Amino acid sequence: MDETDTVSLKFKQAADDSLSLTPLNADSIFIEDPYTASLRREIEADAHEFEAESWSLSVDPAYVKKQKREVVKRQDVLYELMQTEAHHVRTLKIMLKVYSRALREELQFSPKAVSLLFPGADDLLEVHGHFLSRLKERRQESLEEGSDRNYIVQKIGDLLVQQFSGENGERMKEKYGVFCSGHNEAVSHYKLLLQQNKKFQNLIKCASAQGPGAESVVGQDPIPPHPGRHSWVKAAGGLVSMCPAAALAHCTPQQLQTCSLYPKDSTLK
């Protein structure tokens, strides 16, 4: 039996096994128990925090007018980086805390069956959640005295180096290797379950309509495509190209060029 046959058999067994489960009451999946209510508040707070389209629109208009054009452009790019990271974390939370939980508790999927659908997602949430926390801490530290919304981040290079080089960088590559290498298999498994398992179809529809964060996933598959690398790199690359010396404090050119975010021919001034 070749590898293709083995994968197909594994998918068929998973679908067949789940068909023997007790009937699913879709109306009861997302009753507002304490966990679901807390999760809904958490996801809504995540969405609200970066709902402004840019830094320029997230701070006071009068504060923006006081800044030089270069400063505004730099802060807008940095905000886009943070916003993209926040959206990615939010997507991972919905994958794991809405869909994954429903599969385990309502369809009694085994941990192995869930991990087949969401390969390495737990580790990615930990990695990106930590990075987002560091970015938000830096933003908080940069608030103007007496203000809860006006800020200018002067230094970000040290966080980028810590996240994307050395041990952390290797860890990210390892975790994304697991996620990306298992993505096609996960999508095939998902499509097979949708075709063959009415209870799975019912749960996915219910989760998309009623689950916390539903407004962001209605009509979408719970398995996202490969992370939005283009958007992230666009934001990060723009930040790098405009990052002044002050923002690269504590980071040598050698350190920055070991980070995969920075091209080897970068000119750091």
Secondary structure as the mmCIF struct_conf table of DSSP 4:
data_model
#
loop_
_struct_conf.conf_type_id
_struct_conf.id
_struct_conf.beg_label_comp_id
_struct_conf.beg_label_asym_id
_struct_conf.beg_label_seq_id
_struct_conf.end_label_comp_id
_struct_conf.end_label_asym_id
_struct_conf.end_label_seq_id
HELX_RH_AL_P HELX_RH_AL_P1 GLU A 3 LEU A 19
TURN_TY1_P TURN_TY1_P1 SER A 20 SER A 20
BEND BEND1 LEU A 21 LEU A 21
HELX_LH_PP_P HELX_LH_PP_P1 THR A 22 LEU A 24
HELX_RH_3T_P HELX_RH_3T_P1 ALA A 26 SER A 28
TURN_TY1_P TURN_TY1_P2 ILE A 29 PHE A 30
HELX_RH_AL_P HELX_RH_AL_P2 PRO A 34 GLU A 49
TURN_TY1_P TURN_TY1_P3 PHE A 50 PHE A 50
BEND BEND2 ALA A 52 SER A 54
HELX_RH_AL_P HELX_RH_AL_P3 TRP A 55 SER A 58
BEND BEND3 VAL A 59 VAL A 59
HELX_RH_AL_P HELX_RH_AL_P4 PRO A 61 LYS A 65
TURN_TY1_P TURN_TY1_P4 LYS A 66 LYS A 66
BEND BEND4 GLN A 67 GLN A 67
HELX_RH_AL_P HELX_RH_AL_P5 ARG A 69 ILE A 94
HELX_RH_PI_P HELX_RH_PI_P1 MET A 95 SER A 100
HELX_RH_AL_P HELX_RH_AL_P6 ARG A 101 GLU A 106
BEND BEND5 LEU A 107 LEU A 107
HELX_RH_AL_P HELX_RH_AL_P7 PRO A 111 LEU A 117
BEND BEND6 PHE A 118 PHE A 118
TURN_TY1_P TURN_TY1_P5 PRO A 119 GLY A 120
HELX_RH_AL_P HELX_RH_AL_P8 ALA A 121 GLU A 141
TURN_TY1_P TURN_TY1_P6 SER A 142 SER A 142
STRN STRN1 LEU A 143 LEU A 143
HELX_LH_PP_P HELX_LH_PP_P2 GLU A 144 GLU A 144
TURN_TY1_P TURN_TY1_P7 GLU A 145 GLY A 146
BEND BEND7 ASP A 148 ARG A 149
STRN STRN2 TYR A 151 TYR A 151
HELX_RH_AL_P HELX_RH_AL_P9 GLY A 157 PHE A 164
BEND BEND8 SER A 165 SER A 165
HELX_RH_AL_P HELX_RH_AL_P10 GLY A 166 SER A 181
TURN_TY1_P TURN_TY1_P8 GLY A 182 GLY A 182
HELX_RH_AL_P HELX_RH_AL_P11 HIS A 183 GLN A 196
HELX_RH_AL_P HELX_RH_AL_P12 LYS A 198 GLN A 210
BEND BEND9 GLY A 211 GLY A 211
TURN_TY1_P TURN_TY1_P9 PRO A 212 GLY A 213
HELX_RH_AL_P HELX_RH_AL_P13 ALA A 214 VAL A 217
TURN_TY1_P TURN_TY1_P10 VAL A 218 GLY A 219
BEND BEND10 GLN A 220 GLN A 220
BEND BEND11 PRO A 222 ILE A 223
BEND BEND12 HIS A 226 HIS A 226
HELX_RH_AL_P HELX_RH_AL_P14 ARG A 229 MET A 242
HELX_RH_3T_P HELX_RH_3T_P2 ALA A 245 LEU A 248
TURN_TY1_P TURN_TY1_P11 ALA A 249 HIS A 250
HELX_RH_AL_P HELX_RH_AL_P15 PRO A 253 THR A 258
BEND BEND13 CYS A 259 CYS A 259
TURN_TY1_P TURN_TY1_P12 SER A 260 LEU A 261
BEND BEND14 TYR A 262 TYR A 262
TURN_TY1_P TURN_TY1_P13 LYS A 264 ASP A 265
#
